[in-house]
Amino acid sequence: MVNSVAGWVFKRHIKFIGQCNFCYLWRPFRIAPEGVLGGGAGAQAETFVERGGQVIQLESKQQFVLHKGDRLVVRTGGGGGYGLPSERNARLEKTTS
């Protein structure tokens, strides 16, 4: 897990050892979580395939053929920030980014 100022993000890497059909249905892609009391929006979720140096972005609802050696990366969105960034403790900010 990666701790960001705006919240926690989960990132998973899966390497495929053979070809397969991949059907992906996940909803939270279009809208990033909102911040409160002046905090910024969190990160949007994303899913992509790394294939031979190429990055292929996947939609939230998609069927896709994965090949041997492909690497599927799934990252969840982070929560929105709390409070104005200018009012945060600078020392604490450095430890969470």
C-alpha positions, -999 to 999 in steps of 0.1 A, spaced: 0 0 0 11 35 -7 2 63 18 -6 96 1 -17 128 17 -51 124 3 -56 88 14 -45 52 9 -40 37 -26 -37 0 -33 -16 -11 -62 -14 -47 -75 8 -61 -103 -1 -95 -120 22 -110 -146 6 -136 -169 24 -168 -179 0 -176 -207 -27 -161 -229 -62 -156 -214 -94 -136 -219 -98 -109 -193 -132 -94 -185 -130 -65 -161 -160 -49 -145 -153 -21 -120 -172 10 -113 -151 36 -95 -132 50 -125 -149 82 -136 -150 104 -105 -122 109 -80 -133 110 -43 -139 146 -32 -118 163 -5 -134 182 24 -128 216 40 -105 227 12 -88 194 6 -81 183 -30 -97 154 -48 -82 119 -44 -67 99 -72 -89 81 -97 -87 43 -99 -70 29 -130 -62 -4 -146 -36 -8 -174 -16 -35 -191 22 -32 -196 32 -51 -228 67 -49 -242 73 -13 -231 38 -2 -241 12 9 -216 -24 0 -226 -51 18 -205 -82 -2 -198 -117 11 -193 -137 3 -161 -158 -22 -181 -139 -40 -208 -130 -74 -222 -93 -78 -232 -70 -105 -243 -38 -108 -222 -7 -125 -236 22 -143 -220 44 -118 -203 18 -91 -200 17 -73 -167 -17 -62 -154 -16 -32 -130 -47 -23 -109 -46 8 -87 -75 18 -65 -83 55 -60 -71 74 -29 -94 92 -6 -99 130 -9 -77 154 12 -88 170 44 -82 207 50 -62 233 31 -28 220 20 -13 254 31 -24 247 66 -8 212 69 23 205 89 52 206 64 72 180 83 42 155 84 36 162 47 71 150 37 67 117 57 34 107 40 42 114 3 
